[in-house]
Amino acid sequence: MAAFPWHARSRNYVSESEVCKLESVPLDFGDYHPLKPITVTESKTKKMNRKGSTSSTSSSSSSSLMDPLSSVLDGTDPLSLFAAAADPVTTAPPTDGPRRKRDKDESSAVGSDFEPWSSKRGEILARYTTTEKLSINLYMGSEKGKATTTGSAVSEKVRTRLEELDDLEEGSQKELLNLTQQDYMNRIEELNQSLKDAWSSDQKVKALKIVIQCSKLLSDTTVIQFYPSKFVLITDILDTFGKLVYERILSMCVDNRVSLPDNFPPESVNDTAKETCLNWFFKIASIRELIPRFYVEAAILKCNKFLSKTGISECLPRLTSMIRGIGDPLVAVYARAYLCRVGMEVAPQLKESLNKNFFDFLLTFKQIHGDTVQNQLVVQCVEIPLYLTLYSPAIDWILQCIAYHAPDVLLTEMMERCKKLGNNALLLNSVMSAFRAEFIAARSMDFIGMIKECDESGFPKHLLFRSLGLNLALADPPENDRLQILNEAWKVITKLKNPQDYINCAEVWVEYTCRHFTKREVNTVLADVIKHMTPDRAFEDAYPQLQSIIQKVITYIYDFALLFSVEKFLPFLDMFQKESVRVEVCKCIMESFIKHQQESTKDPVILNALLHICKTMHDSVNALTLEDEKRMLAALINGFIKMVSFGRDFEQQLSFYVEARSMFCNLEPVLVQLIHSVNQLAMETRRVMKGNHSRKTAAFVRACVAFCFITIPSLSSIFTRLNLYLHSGQVALANQCLSQADAFFKAAVSLVPEVPKMISIDGKMRPSDAFLLEFLCNFFSTLLVVPDHPEQGVLFLVRGLLNVIQDYTWEDNSDDKVRIYTNVLHLLSAMTQETFIYHVDKVDSNDTLYGGDSKFLGEINKLSETVVSQILDHLKTLGKEESLKRQSQLALYFFNTILAHGDLRNNRLNQLSVNLWNLAQKHGFADTKTMVKTLEYIKRRSKQPEMSHFTDLALRLPLQSRT
């Protein structure tokens, strides 16, 4: 096919820009300001408000200033509605408002700030374990326990159950011996399931027997170190039983399908439910042994609500007194803990009974150190310090319940009572664990005095200082006491020989030191930790605590100049010998730096330390490292690189980037960041010199360009390389480094053939055509201002790129090649203009070099003709039925290109545009809406003086209906 001539229209970019500007309209603001509140006239009519009441007013005008958003919402913003919905007082009907308010007051007695028992359960099971063999007595069901048939007489059923109660504790049992701890826990879980199964099959007496047998296990202390865990497991069963009984009686109160409200009065309970409830209490009262009788009654304490208003308040003191009959102090204290637990659930307002429970415990506290207990410990080979720790969960819980919202007067009284007891270290530890941190901190010196008086042989003093330190991490002691507190505590801590005891205590007090003291004290503490943890590589068993110390130090000392001036900080980091832990610590430090460092830095101490830390992170990367981990590490290192600035010392800045490149070569995102940073450095140099480089700055800019040119080929992502070649070439061009810019652009051209058909994006394979098209369009925009090399010929870069595009293997069903050629026409048309639309400052583009030379324009026209021929040839190949839609779209796309850039006064080009218009509509695939808008645009342009020939064109462009 003969080449089709292309005639680009001449453009006056300045006048076109003026025409395209938005019309400016003078505006008299007066009193108006967009941020000033709007005055609206509100018409009020009778309507329901959100609380259910009505407000009726006659229509009136309001001149008050109103928020337009509020007026749209009728005064009912979503957050207020949500809060109202969550507030039962607000949303309740007026008739039962007082009762709902009372419900809210009672339920709020225990708020979210009260730590529930469930949060302690897992910790107790994990801490109190044993390797000794355990035994358990399992209840074996008999025929008596099974449900009677529906045909049995009621009297027979009652008599049978009474007989069962007679031998309630002599039922068939099976003793399982030599159980491991896990076997024991599995058996307890089986009993829990058996209880649920017996209950669901209406075998209530069997369920009661199971609960009684389980409760008896709590009197057994043969494996004493497992007792706290046993208590947790057994009370789970008791809780299940109590819930089943309560729900059973509550279900009997349903009247006409209306259930009782949450806080029902006893008068609303029917006689059947009350009788059933009493029956349960009578059954429990017939249990002979104290411990099961106490636990089972405590489990169903809530059921007293069905009988009387004062039932619970009367039962709690009686149950408290029952505990006095339990001889073993460990068993007794856990019974008290269970009573407190149930009491806080069902009647948290009855604090007097809880206080009495604790004071009873204080009266029997001396039993712990009595001969009976000592003999038992000798038999079981248990040391007294270990034995005392068994009490901690129970006493901590009792004190937590009592201390919850308690006045300082009561807490002071309890503290004084503890003081008067001998060997009170155990109590003291629980007091510090349960009382409010502010209360403890304000009396820190008093507590230190009590700790000093404690007997070291019983409860270790370092545990007491640890508990005190935990409180001081949450609340501040009096300022005058702070140094004395630290000295007294550290005297004890530093004398600890066992590394694990030492680090557990030191970890807590590091936070106190960081909160209240200078780097000198922090340095002293870190030095002491290093001294204790280095011998025999003790640090290897204490990585979690050491990590915690680092975290606390960088939380309070986030001025990194100050942090790295702490002499022992970096030696402290050297204790992290395990690579995974060391990397985690480095990540924490870098996250803190990025979060808190507000200004860029050039401090050599900070730079050297953080380079070492970043190098540690970088060196952890290997073939098995996950991509997400690499991304995270690269982001942290990049954050550091961005914060480094040497001000006007650009050479030092470039030296830093060169060093960083050698250190972080395995993380591609870091290399990309370095290239961008060096390009930014070159442009900053240009800005300082205002584009007029001296010999020194010109050499420096060329060094920056060389850095990028050397670094880019080491990247693996081909589109990253392409874009960086283009970006770096633009930077080189802006700095008048023309030969270097040509080198970047040549490298980009030579890289295009290597672009694969599919690339991986977020782990998924995607076609690369769209990305290549986007890159080439950006490339063409840059090539407009790139001057020709005097030795390479006219448009050598454009020709080279066209050859690469021609040889590239495109997908068969892709039209991207033609779309690229169309964009080349945009470029070539812009090159024919007398003055280009944009320039690079102090760089002469081809419009200046050639000055509209006819040979230059002739070369452009030849290229244009070749490109147009390629486009038309492709349009012909789309004449098959399956590709007619693509042909229609491309024809319209090419038509718009001619409309924007072609000189339609040329008859052949004018006729070509008409042919393309008709081709776009020929087979009914044209977008009619777009065609109509295009025609309207042509008619509008025809009214401009220099575009009168568009009038004739518009007449030659028919619009065809889809039919």
Disulfide bonds with the S-S distance in Angstrom:
none
